[in-house]
């Protein structure tokens, strides 16, 4: 499960040790530096050395955290997102209906996203703007989304065993992921117009519309 949009909700799953806290702080420093440079110069014109210098680290340290400069703008998964991802995978592996498990997980994540402090939402908006305008960043976001879909599909196939319909499971999981992405795109569009929108509410509206559309489809083919 990955929206391509980092959020910094302060909702911890469990206490974090000092070493892990420092690691996350360094990752966020790198992400913040990459974001500012990408906004100022564009992705193509920005180098890893520049990002590392702005973050106060060496290029060698940069590559301990990120494989490419494009990945650096995406902040690390927070505790809430990690917990929801684990719980969703566990529910699917335990035999929960895939659509219901996905819906429950995304609603929790989007509610946490909406509950962020204003500065967190502002940061996420800056990232989404860049993703929409920079093909290299969009490619990373889509790759992350695909990796999440792979994990969820594997869980669904493991649960179904001999009755597994891999293609249908993948289609469902991909469709839900696309719906979430569209919800974030619409959130950005409304934000550009000065509207204070809820990503969760946009997602719910899209879900209802898709359900109504699906009801129009017949099996008489």
VENGI-V605932 format. One record per run of one state. SS is the DSSP state (hx for helix, st for strand, lp for the rest). FROM is the first residue (numbers start at 0). TO is the last residue. If there is no record, write none. Layout:
BEGIN
SS&FROM&TO / SS&FROM&TO
END
This chain:
BEGIN
lp&0&16 / hx&17&40 / lp&41&46 / hx&47&54 / lp&55&57 / hx&58&64 / lp&65&67 / hx&68&71 / lp&72&77 / hx&78&92 / lp&93&96 / hx&97&113 / lp&114&116 / hx&117&132 / lp&133&133 / hx&134&162 / lp&163&164 / hx&165&191 / lp&192&197 / hx&198&213 / lp&214&220
END
